[in-house]
Amino acid sequence: MSEEFEVKGPHEEVLEAGEDHESSGESKKFNATLAVMTAIMASIGALLSYQANVTLGEAIIFKNEASILKTEASDQWNFFQAKSSKQNIAELASKLTTGKDREDSLQDVSRYEVEKESIKIKAEDIEKRAHEADQLSEQSLHHHHRWATGTTALQIAISLAAIALLTRRKWLEYVSLFCALVGIGFGVFAWLGL
């Protein structure tokens, strides 16, 4: 006659072992501690994740502004080059002509020189603003990395807390807590602008 054998998997054994220990107050305290700890870590992780997204958005906006300003500065420098070419042609014309045409060419040379100077000042100002926008983008990206690293550490901490709950390993609870503290530390560094 056939006898049936029940083969239990590791997961079922852990669950049954947990049921045997559920009656003890220590197990309930362990579960409650991990549950509260996980909820706190998830809440802090959500805040860090939000800040990571905000700073990434800022970095993108500043980088876009820098690109627009660099294009604008390039346009100004092209305009400057065009005025330089016209000035060179006017100088050549002043050497090749006489009388009224020569005087007109010399006036053009002077006018182009003045126009070039104002274009140069404008182009340099735009380049300066583009450089500042680039720096702001880099700073925001640095802060984004701090926030994102903190979020990742908290996610690892939550995963370790879940494993600690399933395996009933106290040392995993401490490792999870350590990871959470590392994540919070990165969040504090980002908040302080470090």
C-alpha positions in Angstrom: 0.0 0.0 0.0 1.2 3.4 -0.8 2.3 5.7 1.9 2.3 9.4 1.3 5.3 11.4 2.3 5.1 15.1 2.9 8.1 16.9 1.6 8.5 20.4 3.0 10.4 23.1 1.4 12.7 25.5 3.2 10.1 28.3 3.1 7.5 26.1 4.8 9.9 25.1 7.5 10.7 28.7 8.2 7.0 29.5 8.4 6.3 26.6 10.7 9.2 27.4 12.9 7.9 31.0 13.1 4.5 29.7 14.2 6.1 27.7 17.0 7.9 30.9 18.2 4.9 33.2 17.7 3.7 32.4 21.1 6.7 33.9 22.7 6.7 37.6 23.6 10.3 38.0 22.3 9.2 37.0 18.8 6.4 39.5 18.8 8.7 42.2 20.0 11.2 41.3 17.2 8.4 41.4 14.6 7.1 44.7 15.9 10.5 46.3 16.1 11.3 45.3 12.5 7.9 46.5 11.3 8.3 49.9 12.8 11.9 50.1 11.7 10.9 49.2 8.1 8.1 51.8 8.1 10.4 54.5 9.3 13.1 53.5 6.7 10.5 53.5 3.9 9.2 57.0 4.9 12.7 58.4 5.0 13.6 56.7 1.8 10.6 58.3 0.1 11.7 61.7 1.2 15.3 61.1 0.0 13.9 59.8 -3.3 11.8 62.9 -3.8 14.8 65.1 -3.1 16.9 63.1 -5.6 14.3 63.7 -8.3 14.0 67.4 -7.5 17.8 67.9 -7.7 18.0 65.9 -10.9 15.3 68.1 -12.4 17.3 71.2 -11.4 20.5 69.8 -12.9 18.7 69.2 -16.2 17.2 72.7 -16.2 20.5 74.4 -15.5 22.3 72.3 -18.1 19.6 73.2 -20.7 20.0 76.9 -19.8 23.8 76.6 -20.2 23.4 75.0 -23.6 21.0 77.8 -24.8 23.4 80.5 -23.5 26.4 78.8 -25.2 24.5 78.9 -28.5 23.6 82.5 -27.9 27.3 83.3 -27.1 28.4 81.5 -30.3 25.9 83.6 -32.3 27.4 86.7 -30.8 31.0 85.6 -31.6 29.9 84.9 -35.2 28.5 88.4 -35.4 31.7 89.7 -34.0 33.7 87.8 -36.7 31.4 89.2 -39.4 32.0 92.8 -38.2 35.8 92.0 -38.2 35.6 90.9 -41.8 33.7 94.0 -42.7 36.2 96.1 -40.9 39.1 94.4 -42.7 37.4 95.1 -46.1 36.8 98.7 -45.1 40.5 99.1 -44.1 41.6 97.6 -47.5 39.2 99.9 -49.3 40.6 102.9 -47.4 44.1 102.0 -48.7 43.0 101.5 -52.2 40.7 104.5 -52.6 41.1 108.3 -52.3 38.9 111.3 -51.6 35.4 110.8 -50.4 35.5 107.0 -50.8 38.6 106.8 -48.6 36.9 109.0 -45.9 33.8 106.8 -46.0 35.9 103.7 -45.6 37.7 105.1 -42.6 34.4 106.0 -41.0 33.3 102.4 -41.6 36.4 101.1 -40.0 35.8 103.3 -36.9 32.1 102.3 -36.8 32.9 98.6 -37.0 35.5 98.9 -34.2 32.9 100.4 -31.9 30.2 97.8 -32.9 32.7 95.0 -32.4 33.5 96.1 -28.8 29.8 96.1 -27.7 29.3 92.7 -29.4 32.4 91.4 -27.6 31.2 92.6 -24.2 27.7 91.0 -24.8 29.3 87.7 -25.9 31.6 87.6 -22.9 28.6 88.3 -20.5 26.6 85.5 -22.1 29.6 83.1 -21.8 29.9 84.0 -18.1 26.2 83.3 -17.5 26.6 79.9 -19.4 29.5 79.0 -17.2 27.5 79.9 -14.0 24.6 77.7 -15.3 27.0 74.8 -15.9 28.4 75.1 -12.4 24.8 75.2 -10.9 24.0 72.1 -12.9 27.1 70.3 -11.6 26.3 71.3 -8.1 22.7 70.0 -8.4 23.9 66.8 -9.9 26.3 66.3 -7.0 23.4 66.8 -4.6 21.3 64.4 -6.6 24.0 61.7 -6.3 24.0 62.1 -2.5 20.2 61.9 -2.3 20.1 58.9 -4.6 22.9 57.1 -2.6 20.9 57.6 0.6 17.8 56.2 -1.1 19.7 53.2 -2.3 21.1 52.5 1.1 17.7 52.7 2.7 16.2 50.3 0.1 19.0 47.8 0.9 18.2 48.3 4.6 14.5 47.5 4.0 15.4 44.4 2.1 17.7 43.2 4.9 15.0 43.9 7.4 12.6 41.7 5.4 15.2 38.9 5.3 15.8 39.3 9.1 12.1 38.9 9.7 11.9 35.7 7.6 15.1 34.1 9.0 14.8 35.5 12.6 18.4 36.6 12.5 19.1 39.3 15.0 22.4 40.2 13.4 20.6 41.0 10.1 18.5 43.5 12.0 21.7 45.3 13.1 23.1 45.2 9.6 19.8 46.6 8.3 19.9 49.3 10.9 23.5 50.1 9.9 22.5 50.4 6.2 19.7 52.7 7.2 22.0 55.0 9.2 24.4 55.1 6.2 21.4 56.1 4.0 20.3 58.8 6.5 23.9 60.0 6.7 24.0 60.5 2.9 20.7 62.4 3.2 22.1 64.7 5.8 25.2 65.3 3.7 22.9 66.2 0.7 20.7 68.4 2.9 23.8 70.3 4.2 25.1 70.7 0.7 28.2 68.6 1.2 
